[in-house]
Amino acid sequence: MSEQKRVLVLDDEEMILELVTDIFTLIGFEVVPVTDAKEAISRFKEAHEQGEPFDLVLFDMTLPGDMDGADVLREIRKIDPQIKAIVSSGYSQEELKERAGESGFDAAVPKPYSINVLRETVERLLGQA
């Protein structure tokens, strides 16, 4: 049996963070939820240094403060250039895909979340059957 996959989820809205945490838990992930960009970078770096790296990250594109999801992704890719990254937002599907590609994300998932869309996206990125 394989080890449980780990995901770092960054969203500034507690209710959304709880929902996506529940979804990832249902599909078998260990979830580390954070609400702050700098904390996300710190937790990612700490996990990498401790030999417990994340398999995946999911970041909200729009965050309060001076960093957005794309900025956070640029910082964590300095630590692990191969990390699989999903961006989420309330943008229209087309705009979200465009912004995701421009920002270097591997996939985009619109809000509100659909468990099936999120599961399919994760399976595609991580190569799970």
C-alpha angles and dihedrals in degrees: 000000000000125000118266113269118241127220131187111211122195120190129139094215111084094204092054091044090054092048095050090044089055092048094049091046090052091053091050107265133137102231129208107190121196134174100198130070096219091047089052091055091046094049091047092051093045093051091048092050092048092053093248100107125178119253093206143007129208116195133182108235095220118056133163117253131030099317131066129192092274092054091051091049091052090053096048092045086062085062098039116009091186098056113131109235133194123191123205132192146145090250118120113278093252094047091046093052091048094049091044092055093046090050097048099251117150094219143001128222120189126225131270089059123236113203090216095050092047092047093048091048092050093047091050093050097044096037096238122156 
